[in-house]
Amino acid sequence: MKVLTSALLAGALALTAVAAKAETLVIAGRDGGYGKALSLAVDAYKEKNPDLEIERLELTGGGLFEKVTIAMREKSAAYDVIMLDDPWAVEFMAKGWLADLDALGGGVDEDFVAPARAVSRYPVGTGPYYAVPFVGNVELFAYRKDLFEKFGLGAPESWTDVVKAAKVISEKEDGVSGVVYRGQKANPIVTGFLPILWAHGARIVDADGNASLDSEAALEAMNLWLELKSYAPKGVETYNATEVRDALMQGTTAMTIELWPAWAPSLDDPSASKVPGKIEIMAAPGQVQGPAPMLGSWLVAVPADSENKDRARDFIDFLTSPEMQKKLALEVGTPPTRASVYKDADVVAKYRWYPNQVAALMNAQPRPRITQWSKVETILGDYLQLALIGQMAPKDALAEANGKIARALSH
Amino acid sequence: MKSGRLVPLLFLAPALFLFGLLTIYPLVRVFLLSFFYTEYGFSGASFVGLENYAALLGDSFFRIATWNTIFFTVTATASEVGLGLLLALLVSKRFPGRFIVIPTLVAPFVLSTMVVTAIWRAWFHYDFGFLNNVLRAGGLPPVAWLFDPDIAIFSLVLVDVWQTVPLTFLILLAGLQSIQPEIYEAARMDGAGPRQILLRITIPLLIPHILLASLLRSIDSFKIFDKVYALTGGGPGQATETLSMYVYRLGFQFFDVGMASAAAVIMIVIAGALAALYAVRIMKGESHAG
């Protein structure tokens, strides 16, 4: 009898434990400002769903790419929601690693800005939605209004104007470099170069998917980009986001060819910046073509192997709702992806550059929609830096990069 | 099998199983993968024979990474063992404050590499770094520690030396303390001076310890990754790209697992040859001693 009672008790306890096991949502996302934004959204979502457990991984860009890529290749159900940089999404969608969000219901409405919506679909711009834009990042350009006025310079309308202004200011203003940018290998150096390359009408990969860096236009873009180094601070080859932001906030540079919306709020903060209100933010200028700001959207998606897809979809809808986008913009400075939020009076009152930012976002160009982008970006980054430090002639660097990119595209 | 042989095998079985699972199996798998084009494992892999090896040998970046790794290994190991020996000789004698000096010398070794690189990244800063401030204060021009392609690898060696000299110092100090004082007394009675004692007694008797320190440091230096990743990312250009960084990029950024495996096989061969060289020397020493 005792044995039977014990067995029944054990069985009842086991059943209770199974029943009590809370539903869990696992989110793999970025660290830093985006991590703070996700954390705010998670807290708000948990308030609405008190029985739900949410586990959140905060990772660097590289760490996130490695972890989620490996999980997708292993067909792991480890994550229910993942954050993706838009160029990674092509591979994830093409290889069937993401759940079709149209099939999960909810749709992706037209309030999301068009370029960010296009990269959330596969085939790009036409197929079903496999992701939803979460961060409306676009690469911007910034210059010191006061210094431009002091030396009678107008807002740069072309990259040639940028070089001229950099020369004037670095020669005439003590302790101020003409321009600053990220010179570190891989993604940072490529990101700064792309708007210049595109504005010259050059492309890394042409419309037929072939490597196309061995062009005159690419060489002109490279030469102009290298000319900027003469007016940049010493050591710009190792600069990343921190150094660029420091130079801007310390007032030791007149321009940056690359400014991300998340960096912008601190520029106007008198407790952090020595030049509050003096930095003008706009879309990068054009050259032979009009401005070509780079799209840098972060998307959120549901892995195809997630065992909690409906809940994940519901969280994504909550995260990207107009109310949450506004809250995240106001509280953490997360750039919205919804056009309506950019028009919101509270948001515009807080961030004076938002009209320019949304204009840049509407015209933003995505990086090539190829599955091999991370490989191509690394190859280009290697050769850009070899040219930047003078170990390779610009023409040779482009030719070798083009050859390696062609091989990468063949797999 | 005789029971006399079976019992030791039974005791060794768990260790052999783990060795097979965690060392032999991955090695065999990496070797096999090096003959395939694959983005991950064997599923969907296509056999390419020696193509990955040919592509590696034809890649100038691979050749640069190999050279940088060998250069770093030799320079760092020689500096660490040399400096460790010098410090051990200085500290082996009793002197006031010795109990403070030894822990101070060992301190950098207890720091994690990420902390060490964060400290040195700040010290290396061209405009505000401690090192350039010292140079400027002494009327000397600042140095582009991390962005001059000719200097960056030496900066990495400097950081490695700072962090790991305590290890070689401790090994060699232990070696020095194991030498019987009677040998020195006899040498002095025979009229040997300090220089002769150092070169004819101390150094020869320390050879096994020097070899051990060199083996440990050269194997560790050969697989240098974290300091490069955190301080230079392999740059400027390819100036500090090492084989570990090269394999990491192929494997985890490009997911070109076949090529990464081929590069790893070449790394294993070089590291194995290096280890074998030391092992033979050490075993020779032991058999002479025995």
Contacts between the chains, C-beta under 8 A, distances in Angstrom:
chain1	res1	chain2	res2	distance
A	62	B	253	7.7
A	65	B	253	7.8
A	66	B	252	5.2
A	69	B	255	6.7
A	70	B	40	7.9
A	73	B	39	7.3
A	73	B	40	4.5
A	73	B	41	8.0
A	73	B	255	7.7
A	74	B	40	8.0
A	184	B	233	6.1
A	184	B	235	7.0
A	185	B	233	5.2
A	185	B	234	6.5
A	185	B	235	4.7
A	186	B	233	7.0
A	233	B	127	7.8
A	234	B	126	5.7
A	234	B	127	7.8
A	234	B	144	7.0
A	234	B	147	7.9
A	235	B	126	4.5
A	235	B	127	7.8
A	235	B	144	6.4
A	235	B	146	7.5
A	235	B	147	4.8
A	237	B	147	4.6
A	237	B	235	6.8
A	237	B	236	4.8
A	238	B	146	5.4
A	238	B	147	4.8
A	238	B	232	7.4
A	238	B	235	7.2
A	238	B	236	7.1
A	374	B	253	5.7
A	374	B	254	7.0
A	375	B	253	7.2
A	375	B	254	4.5
A	375	B	256	7.4
A	378	B	249	6.4
A	378	B	253	5.8
A	378	B	254	7.0
A	382	B	61	7.1
A	382	B	237	7.7
A	382	B	238	7.1
A	385	B	235	5.7
A	385	B	236	6.2
A	385	B	237	5.4
A	386	B	237	4.5
A	386	B	238	7.1
A	388	B	236	7.9
A	389	B	147	7.5
A	389	B	149	5.7
A	389	B	235	7.9
A	389	B	236	4.6
A	389	B	237	5.0
A	391	B	149	6.3
A	391	B	237	4.8
A	392	B	237	7.7
A	408	B	254	7.8
A	411	B	37	6.9
A	411	B	256	7.7
